[in-house]
Amino acid sequence: MRTALVTGGAGFIGRHVVKSLLEKDYFVHIVDDLSNGIKPEEHKDIKFHWASCLDYFEYFRSIK
């Protein structure tokens, strides 16, 4: 199983990207601050990280 990181994965476009990756058997890490989206539903192949890409330290701390 391959792994992907999707920033903004809770937004409109990001949700579609995540769905497409799951259909291709990826494990998906989603990084989003939920400012314009909704937290994705629980899924065995998704790990959600709450962080803003604008906050460098929080962003990298969340994906470790």
Sequence and secondary structure as in RCSB ss.txt:
>XXXX:A:sequence
MRTALVTGGAGFIGRHVVKSLLEKDYFVHIVDDLSNGIKPEEHKDIKFHWASCLDYFEYFRSIK
>XXXX:A:secstr
 EEEEEETTTSHHHHHHHHHHHHTTEEEEEEE  SSS      TTEEEEE  TT HHHHHHHT 
